[in-house]
């Protein structure tokens, strides 16, 4: 099944939900005026559809392999990456001083969605390179910036993120990798890392690893973690590559999905220690790494959107071609088999397709809102407005990451269902989307961790005023829908109002309860995040539909917003009850687990 990027909906979401037009009008993104956005997205869509997408099935079938210490990626992988980098796509968001185009995160996010729809396994490598660029640019020494950034920005070299270890999982307190001061400004790194995406491959001539490790005199816990840049090949003073560093790929994981992405176990220091350079300050590595991780969390949200979009496109095409059963209005008594109708005419299939479409577009809306807020947090000239944008991005990032990846699995699973028995057959490709999507709720902070981050760290920002401002915006959209006098919205206004009311009450409960009863707050964190996403996604789709009513595709936008409000958002009142009254049921689980 081919993939064609939904450029029209992407642009509509950028303009009407994320606020692209406002960024341009306020002079915060003048480079996107004059048709540049449309032109970039059209070209990205062509590359994604024509070059990357055909490799998705190839990558899933062949996978990446490790033999004699060499990792080999699937056929066509290296050539496609070389063409992608040479076309300048890796440099899109990079700093201009190092050869980047310094274009807004909002535009980069739209392109990132396309790369991941075309092939999630392909796009994972560049995703982490962009994060490495951000971390080195923000925290690295001048020497590190001058040595590594130009090559990373161009895509000639790739970057990785080395966090977890076999005994640690998501608990970075348990990290054991060591760093010893060498006395010449460098460090010697020893230890094991696991689940390192693109930790070894032959697609670029060098790989730049960002590695968390502990110094001998480091304090315990996360306060004692430092971040180091450890290249696969050392770089000579003239920029040429020198000796192979003391590191190796000790294995690659055999995974449920994303087979083409080499997920590596990495061994550092077999011969005494890999040479590394400190990024930022000693024992402050986690703060530096979070520069990389926050970028990655938005991009993982976009992966959820991307997989959902690809699964929806495939299910929609299949439903239009597959003939089974007769439509309700099909002629009776016709020859055997002649009355069989495309399954897209059957009400339950239509419901499933609309569910896929609406959830995908809602997740896209929330993710692009994060990107726009990040741009404003960097580009606003007024300090108060920068702070407000930063807090907005902070609140919405865990919502986007968790909700978009949850619906990625949900939508891909529905796609298998629409295919029926053929969806359970690998040859159709529907199963691959489900397998690939499953990792996204786990890495870059599991979705449970995102929910905890939202309720404990993000809701209290500015004394709760930041989240209340977002809820106020949602109420404004509900008011617009109520006054729109557009029959196509159906019961949308009432359903959205109920969701925003539920979110506000649940938020007030969270803020009032977290000090005295943190256990109850944590028990309700995940349903709270979903409630937030339903209200935010539903009002986002409604805002887009309001703006597009008179446009060519306005009826489709209204119908999608209505479906989300009347079929998906209706869960909101039940989620509120789970948040505010459900902690006891979680605590009573002791009786189950002790049995």
N, C-alpha and C positions, 0 to 999 in steps of 0.2 A: 504494500500500500504506500503510495507516494505521499509526501507531506508538502503542503503549501502554507506558508505563514499567513495567519489572518491579519494582514497588514491594516485593513480598514478598521477592524475592531481595536487593534493595538493603538492606532493613531487616535481613534475616538476616546479610548481610555486615557491616553496621555493628555489629551486636551480637556476633556470634560470631567474627569475624576481626579487625575493627578495635578492638574493645573498648569499644563505646559504653556498655554496662552498667557497666563498671568506671569509666569517666569520671564517670558519674552517681553511682555509689555512693561514690566517693572525694571527691565534692564539687567536682570540676573542671569539670563541665558541668551544674550543677543546673537550668539553664533548659530542658534537654532532657527532664526528667522529666515525668510526668503526661500522657503522650500527645502532647506537642507535636511530637516528631519525626515520628510517624505522620501527624499532621494536616498539618504543613507539606509532607511528601512527597506526600501524597494531592492536595493543592491544586496543587503544582508539576506533578504528573503530569497533572492535568486541563489546565492551561495549556499544557504542552508538547504534549500530544496533540491538543487541540482548537483551539488558536490558532496555534502555531508550525509544527507538523508539516505541515499542509496547504499551507504556503508553500514547503516544501522544493523541490518540483518546479517551482513557479512561479519561484523564485529561480534555479534551475539553467537554466531555459529562457530567461528574460529577461536575467539577469545585471545588473550595474551598468554604466552608460554615462557617458562624459565628453563633454560638448559645450559649447563656449564657456566652459570653465573650471568648469562645473557638473557635479557627479557626481549621477546619479539612481539610486537603488536600485530594486529591483523593486516591482511593485504589491503593496500590502498591508504592505510592510516597515515603513514609518514608523509606520503605525497600530498594528501589532503591538508594535513597540518601545515606543511611548507607553503602551499598555495594560500592558505588562510592567513598565515602570518605575513607573507609577502604582500598580500592585499591590504595590510595595515589594520586588520581587525583587532589584533592584540593591543595595538597602540592607541585604540580609541579613547580610553579614559586616562591614559598615562600622562605624567607631567611633561609639559612642552620642553623643558630644559634638557630632558633626556630622550627626546625624540617622540614623545607622545603627542596626542591631539588635544588632550585636556578637555574633552567634551563631557557634558553633564552625565551624572550617574543615571538620570532618567532615560537618556537615549541608550546608554550602555545596557541598561536593564532590559529594554525592549529587544536589543540584539541578543543578549544572553538567553532570553526565552527562546528565540529562534534556534540558536545553536543547540540548546538542550532538547527541543522538540525534534530536531533533525537526528540527534544521537546524544543521549545523556552521557554515555561512556566516552565519547569523543570530547565533549565540552568540559568534562571534569578537569582535565589537565590545565587548560587555559584559566579556568576558574580560580585555581589555587595560585597560579602565577600572578594574577591581578592582586590577590590578597598579599602575596609576598612583596610586590612592588609597593603597596600601601604601607606595609610595616617597615620596610627599609627606608622608604622616603620620609616617613614620619619620625623614625627613631634611630636610624643608622648613622654612623659617623660619615664624615665627608669622604673618607677613604672607601668605605663600603658603597656609598652612592656612586662615586666616580667609577669604581671597578665593575659594579654589577648592574646598575639600573638601566643603562642604555640597552644592554643585551636582553634583559628581562622585558623591558618595554617593547622592544622590537619583536619579541617572541623567539629570538635566536636561542635563548636559554629558557628553561622552564623552572618554576619554583614549586616547593612542596611545604607542607605543614606537618611537623613531627611532634605530636602531643602524647598520645596514649601508649601504654605499655601493657604487657600481658596481665599483670596483677592490678592494674589501675582502672581500666575502663574509663568511665566519665569522671572518676575521682582523682583529680590532679594532685591532691595531697599525697597520693601513694607513689608518685613518680620516683624512680631510683637512678636514672641515668646521671652520670657524673661529669663534671667539668673541672679540670685542673689548670691553674694558671701556669703558663709556660715561661713567664719571665720576659717575654719579648712583645707583649701586647696581645699575643694569641692564647688560645686555650686548647686543651686536649680533651676531646669528648669520647666517653665510653658508655656503652649501654645498648639496650634493645628497644626498638620501637615497632609497633604493629599498626596495621590498617593504614598504611601510608599510600595515599592515592598518587599514582604516577611516580612512585619512589625510585623506579628504575625503568628505563626504556631507551630506545635508540632514535627517538624522534628529534631530539636536539643534541648538540655536541656537549652540552654541560647541563647539570641539574643542580639547582641551588636549594639546599635543604635548610629550613628554619627549624631549629631543634631546641626543645625545652630540656634543661638539665640543671643539676644542683652543684654548687661549689662546696668544698669541704667544710667551710665555716658558715654555711647558709643556715638561717633559722628554719625550724620545721614548718611543714605545711606549705600552702601556696605562697606564703611570704618569702620563701627561700628558693624560688624558681627563677632561673635566668634564661634568656633567649639568645641563641647563637646562630650565626650564619655559617653553614658547613657545606662547601661546594664539593660536588663529585670529583671534579678536577681542580687543583689549585691553579690560580691565575698568576702568571708572571707579571713583572713590573710593566712590560710593554703591552699587556693585554692578551698575550697568547696563552694557550693552555699549557700547564706544566704537568706535574706528576698526579697520578690517581691518588685521591685522598684515602685515608684508612677507614673506608666504609664499604659495605656491600649489601646487596639484596640477598637475604638468606632464605626467602621463600615468597611465593605469591599465593594469595587466598583463592580457593575454589568457591565461588559465590553463587547465591541464588540468581542474581542478575548482574547487570553492567559487566558482562564477561570480558569485554574488550579493554576495560580500564584495569591496568595492572595495579592491584592493591597489594602492597608489598610489606613484608617484614624486613626491617633494616637493622643491620648489626654495625655498630660504631666501635672502633678501637681494638680490633683483633691484634694489631701490631703495635699497640702501645697508646693509641689515641688518635682520633681524627682531628685535624687542625680546624679550629673554629674561631670566629670573631664575635665578640659581644655586640648585641644589638640593644641599645638603650643602656640602662644601668644594671649593675649586679643586683640580683634578688628582686628585680622589678620586671621580670620577663613576661609575667602573665598580662600586665597592662599593655605591653607591646604586642603580645600575641592576640589580644582582644581587638586590636586594630584590624588584624587579619580575619579574626573570627566573625566580627560584626558584618564585614563585607561578605564573608562566606554565608552567613545566615540569610541575608537577603537573596543571594544567588541560589541557595538551596530552596527557598520559597519559590523562586522562578523555575527551578527544576520541577517542583510539584505542578505548577501551572503548565509547564511545557509538556510533561508526560500526559496530563489530563487533556490538553489540546490535541495531541497526537492520537490518543485513544478515541477521543470524540470524533475526529475526522474519519478515522478508520471505521468506527461503528456506524456513522452516518452513511458512508458510502456502501457499506455492507447491507444496511437496512433498506437502501434504495434498490439494491440488486437482488437480494435474496427473496424468493417467492415461496410463500408458505401460508396456507389457510386462505380463507376468502374474506374480503372486506365486508363490513356490515351491509353495504349497499351493492354488493356484487350481484349480478343476475343469477337467479336460481335455475336449476335444471340444465345447466350447460354441460358440455362434454367433460368427461373426467379429466381433472387437472387444469382445464382451461380457465377456471375461475380463481385459480391461485393468485394471490395478490402480493405485491412487495410488502414485506413485514412492516415497513415504515407507516403503513396505513392503520395498523392495529393500535388501539389506544394505549395499551401498556408499553409498547415499544416507543411510542411517541413520548410517553411520560418519562421513560428512562433516558431517551435522547435529550429531552429538555432538562432533566436533572443534571446530566453531564455538562451540557452547555452552560447552564446557569451557574453551577458551582465553579466551573473553570473561569468564567468571566468575573465572578465575584472575587475569586482568589487573585486574578490578574489586577483587579482594581485596588485591592489592599496592598499588594506588592509594589505597584507603581506609586501609590501614595507614600510608601516608605522611601522610595528612591527620590521623589520630589522633595520630601522633608530633609533628606540628607543633603541634597543640593542647596536648599535654603540655609541649612545649618552652616554651610561653608561660604555661601555667596552673599548672604544678607549683610548689609553694611551697618545696620543697627544692632547693637549687642543684645538688646532684649528680644528682638525678633530672631536672632541667631539661636538664643537660648530656647525660645519657644519651639523653634523648628527642630532643634536637637532633642528636646524632650518628646516631641511628637514622634520623631523617628524611633526613639528609644522604646516608647510604648508600643508602636505598631510593628516593630521588628519581630518580637516573639509571636505576635498574633499572625503575622504573615507567614513566618517560617512554619509554625505548627499547623495552621489551617490549610495552607496551600499544599503541604505535603500529605496531610490527612486526606484531603479530597483527591490528591493525585492517585492514591491507592483506591479510594472509593470509585472514582470515575473509571480507572483502568479495569477494576473488577466488574463494573456495570458493562463496560465494553465487551468483556468476555461473555457476559450473560446475553447480550444482544446477539452475539455470534452463535449462541447455543453450543451444541457439541463441537462445532468447528472452532469455537473460541478456546477450547481445551486442547486443541491440536496446535503444536508449535508452528506448523507451516503457515498458518494464517497471520502470525505476528502479534495477535491480540494478547497472547500470554506473555510475550516479552515485555510489553508495557507494564503489566502487573508486577512481573519479577523485578524489573528495573526500578519501579517506583518504590518498592518496599524499603529500600535503604534510606530514603530521604527523611523519614520520620525519626531515624536513629542517629545519623551523623550530624556533626556540627552542633551538638547539644540535643539530646533526645527531646521529643515534644513535651514530655513531662517536665523536663528541666526548663523549657521555654515557659510553661505555665507558672512554675515556681518563680522564675525571673520576673514575669509580668506582675504577679500579685505582691511579691515581697519587695521588689526593687523599683518597679516602674510606676505602679499606682501612687506611691507616696510622693512622687516628684512634684516639687513646688506645693507641698502640702495638699496634694490631690487636685490642685487646680488644673494641671495639664490634662489629666484624663477627663475632667469635667468640661474642659473646652472642646474636646473631641465629641463628647456626648451632646453638647450644645449645638455643634455643627450638624450632627445627625438629626436633631430635632428640627433644625431649620429645613432640611431636605424633606422631612415628613410634612411639614407645613406647606411646602411647595407642591407636593403631590396632592395634598388635600385640596389646595386651591387651583389645581391644574385644569379641572373640568375635562379630563380626558378619559372617556369610558374604558379605553383599553387597559387602564391601570387596575380595573376591577376593585378588589378589596385590599390593594397594596397599602394604601395609607393606614388603614386600621391595623393590618398585620405588622407593619413597620413601627407604628406607634407603640404597639404592645411590646415589641422587642426592645425598643429604646427605653421604655418604662422599666422593663425587667432588668435591663443592663444597669440603669441608674440605681435601682434599688439594690441590686447585687453589689454594685460598686460601693455604695454607702455602707453596706453590711461589711464588706471586705475591709474598708478603711477603719471602721469602728471596732472590728474584731481582731485584727492582726496583732495588736499589742498584747491583749489578754489571753487569746486563744489561738496561737499560731497553728496548732494542729488542725483545728477546724478549717482555718483558711487554706492550708495545704490540701486538705481532703477535697475542697471545692475548687482547686486551682484549674484543673483541666476543664471541667464543665464551664467555669467562668470564662476561660479563654475562648471556648467555642461560642458561648453566648456573645462575647465581644465581637467575634468574627462575623456572626450572623447579622448583627445590627450594623456593623461597619460595611460588610459586603453588600447587604441589602440596600442600604442608603446610597452606597456608591453606584450600584446598578441603576437605582432610581434617578440619581443625579445625571447620569449619562443619558438615560432615556428621556428625561425632561429636556435636555439640551438638543437631542436628536429628533424630537417629535416631527419636525417639519422637513427633515432630511430624507433622502431616498431609502435608507435603511432604518428609519425611525420606528416603523411598526415592529420590526424584529427586535429592536432595543427595548421597546415598551413591553413586548410579549415576554422577553427573557427576564426583565426586572419583575414583571408580575408573577411569573412562575416561581422565581426565587422567594418572593414575598409570601405567596400563597401555599407553597409546597415545602419550602426549606426553613424559612424563618419561623414558621409555626411551632418549631421545637423550643423557641426561646423561653416561654413561660415555664416549661418543664425543667429547663436548664437552671433557671433562677431558683427553683425549689431544690434542685440537687446541690446548688451552691450554699443556700442559706439554711437548709434543713436536712441535708444529707450526710453530715459528718458522722452522726451517730451510727449510721449503717456501715460506714467504713470502720469505725472503732469496734463495732460488734463482730467484725470479721475475725477477731481473736478466737472466737468460739469455733470458727471453721478451721483455722490454721492450726489450732492446738489439738484438734480432734485426731 
